[in-house]
Amino acid sequence: MYIHFFDLDPDEKQGQALPLIYVWPVPYQGTVSFGYGTKDGPEAILKASYQIETYDARLDVDIEDLCHFITLPFQRTNVAGPEYLYQDMENFLSRFDPKKDFFLTLGGEHSISFPLFKFYTRAFQELVILQIDAHADLRQEYEGSRFSHACIMARARELGLRIVQIGIRSLCQFEAEYIKKHQGHDLLTFFAWDLPDPVHTARICREFIGQNPVYISFDVDGLDPAIMPGTGTPEPGGINYNWLSELWFNFWPGPKLVGMDICELAPQPYNVVSESVAVKCIFNILTNYLKKQQE
């Protein structure tokens, strides 16, 4: 079992005034509708993190000098259904303070994000969700469940949250009409086939978010399957790694990041590309945010 994210022992950072990030593995795949394996995603990400360098040459900083990580026990998954898992997650989160506790949650399927949305909304009523995803996830229900992974952003909307979506390229007609109705008001959707350059995209996102805090919900199928083959519902034509790295580089300095999740990784046998890319995506977000917070 891999317990130290990036192989960084938190005991070595005791006494240092560095931001603390809780790494919370939630290996749930109860509403998966196509390819399986997301239950193995959290452990694969933790394992891959041991092989990723912690120094960012572009920013000239080591992530161990920006924060320290505490990996929490794997969340026990409840086979009774997502509503019961949510209750278990909410009970666990009740021990923490959404004003100051930063969670990096490792899914599992995308439905696991909902308790995190509720947790941070308790402290930040104007919270904005920044969603990286191939799918709009705005269906009211899917395969008989309102809590399917395909409905996660519909549930976020019920909490009154504004959403930025990047990389969308798979949606039903209802979702397309919903986006047209709300686009630019309380919803900002960037379709994969019409993405501006990352510098322009970052500027538009910052203007939409304003001074409000942001939570990043990252479904790895938002990336192109050429670099992220290990996911349950891959869609061609996705975001490439360099584009996304440039987005984060230009997104900060900017809004306060209160937490994030990365979901839908389904590791493949004898292929570590997907989990390695997932770790690098986490690394890019955190180093850009934390480094530029200090400037």
N, C-alpha and C positions, 0 to 999 in steps of 0.2 A: 504494500500500500504506500502510495506517495503522499506525503503529508505536508511538505514544505514547498509552497509555490515558488517556482524558479529556483528550487533547491536553496532558498534563503531561510536560514534558521531564525525565527523571531527572537529567540533568546539572545542572539548576538547583538540585537538592537535595543536591548533594555536600557533605559535611562536616556535614550536619545529622543528628542522632541520631533519625531517624524509622524506624518499622517499614518493612521492605521487603516488597513483594508482587510475586511473579513472575506475570505474566500469560502463560499458556501456551495458544496456540490449537491445537486438535487436530481438524481438519476431517474426521472419519471418519463414513461412513454405510454401512458394509459389511453390517449386519444389519437395515437399515431394512425394515419390513414393510408400509408403506402409503404415505403421502405422502413424497416425497423432497425434498432440499434442505438437509439438516442440514450437509452439507459446506460450505455457504456461511454457516453461522451465525457462526463465529468472526470472519470479516472484517466481517460486518454489524454485530456488536456493537462491534467496535473503531471502525468508521466512525461509528456512532450516538453513541458516547461523546464524540466531538468536539463534539456539539451539546447536551450535557447540562451544565447549570450545576454547578459543583463546590462551591457553597455550599449548606449545609443550613440553611434559615431556622428550622426548628423547634428544631434543636440549637444554632443560632448558631455554626456551625463550617464551615470549608472543608476538604474532604477532603485538599487539598494540604498542610494543616498537620497532618494526622494520619498520613500515610504517603507513601511514594513507590513508583511502579510501574516495573518493568522488563519490557517485552514481549519474550518469548523468540521465537526463530524458529518458524514454523509446523511442527508435527510432521508429518513425511512419513508419509503413510498407506500401509499395507502391504496390497496387494490380495489377498494369500494367505489372509487371514482374521484374525479378531480375536485369536486366540492369538499370531499373529506380530506384530500391532500391539502387543499387551501386552508382548511381549519387547522390542521397540524402545523402548517407553515406559519400561519398567523399567531398561533400560540407560541411558537418559538420566537418569532420576531417581537412579541410583546415584551421581551426582556431587554430590548435595545431601544435606543433613542434615534428617531429618524432625523432629528436636527443635526446630529453629529456622526452617526455611524454609517460608514460607507460599506456597502455590500457589493462584491463581485460574485454574482450567482452563476454557477455553471450548470446548464441544463444538459440533458433532459430536453423534452419538447417545449415548444414556445408557450404553452398554456401555463407553465410554472411562473411566468412573469407577473401574473395578476396580484398575488399577495404582496409583491414588492411595490407595485403601483399603489396599492392601498396604503402600505406602510409609509411611503414617502409623501403621499397626499395628506396624511395626518399633519405633517409639519409644513408642507409647501402646497398651499391651495392653488397656486399659479404654476405648478409643475408642468413642464413640457416633455413629452416622450419623443426622443429621436430614434426612429425605427430604421434599421438596416434590414432589408427583406426583399425576397422575390415576390412575395404575396402580400396583398393588401390586408388580409386578416380582419376584414370589416363585416363579415357575414354575421347575421344575428344568431344563426345556429348552423351546425354542420354535422351530418350523420346523427341527428337526434340530440345533440348536446350543445348547449349554450356556452359551454366551457371547453370546447374543442380548441386545439392549437390554431384552427382557422378562424377563430372568433376573438382572439385576444385583444385586438385593437377596438373591436366593438364594445368589449367590456371596459376598456380604458375610456372610451367616449362616454359611457354611462357614468363614469366618475367625474365627468366634466373636464377631462384633460384635452389640451391641444396636442396635436401630433405632427411631427415632421417625418415623412416617409421617403426613403432613398433606395432606389434600385428596383422599384415595383415593375413587374412585367407579366404577372399572372393574376387575373381577377375575373370575377363573374360580372354580369351586366348590372346587377344591383349595386355592386361595389363601385363600378365605373360611374354610374349615375350619382351615387352618394358623393364621390370625390368631386365631380363636376359641380355639385350643389354647394359644397363647403370649401372648395379650393381657394386658398388665399385668405380665408377668414379665420377659421379655427382648425384648419387642416392644410398642410402644405405637402404635396406629393410630387416627387421627382421620378418620372418613369425612366426605366433603364435605356430605352431607345431614344431618349431626348435629354440626356444629362448634360447640363452645362459643364464647362471646365471646373475643376475642383475649387479653384480660388473664387470663382463667381458663385458657385454653390454654397461655399462656406459663408460668404457675405450675405446671401439671401437668407440662409438659415439663421444667422445671428440677428438680422433685422426682424425676422419673424418671431424669434424667441425673446428678443429684447433683454431686459434685466432679470428675467425669470430663470429659476434653476432648471436644469435639464437632467433627465435620466435616459441612458442609452440602452435600448433593447435590440440586441444584435442577433438576428437569425442568420446563421452562416450560409443559408441558401441564397442570400442576397448577393454573395460573391459568385463569380463565374465558375461553373463546375469544372473547368479546366484546372483551376487551382483549389477547388473545394469539391472533390467528387464524393466525399463521405458525408452525405446528407440524405434524408429520406425522400424529399421532393425536389430534386434538382431541376433548374430551369436554365436553358442556354441563354446567352446574351447578358450575363450578369456583370457586376462591378469587378474591375481588375484591381490588383493589389496596389499598384503604384497610384492609381487615381484615388483610392481610399486613403492611402498614406498622406497624399497631398491635402486631402480634405481636412484631416485632423491637424496637420501642420498649420493650416490657415484658419482653422476654426477657433483656436485660442491664441492670444488672450480673448476671453469671451465669457459665456455664462458659467455659473457654478455647476459643476458636475457632482450630483449627490449619490449616485450609484449606477450600476450597470449589470446587465446579464448578457450571456452569450449562449445560444440555444441551437438545438437541432443538429449537432454534430453526431454523426453515426460512423464511428471509425471502421475502416476497411481492413480485412486481414492482409498482412504483409505489405501495408502501404501506410506510411506515417505522414503523408503530405497534409492531409486535412487537419489533423490536430496540431501540426506544427504551424500551419497558416493561422489557425485559430489563436494560438498563443501569441504569434507575432501581431495579430490584430489587437489583442488585449494590450500588449506591450506598447504599441503605437499610440493608442488612446491614452493610456496612463502616463507615459513619459511626456507626451505633448501637453497634456493638461497640467500635470504636477510641476513640470519644469517652468512653464509659462506663468503659473500661479506665483512663482517665486520672483519673477522679473518685475 
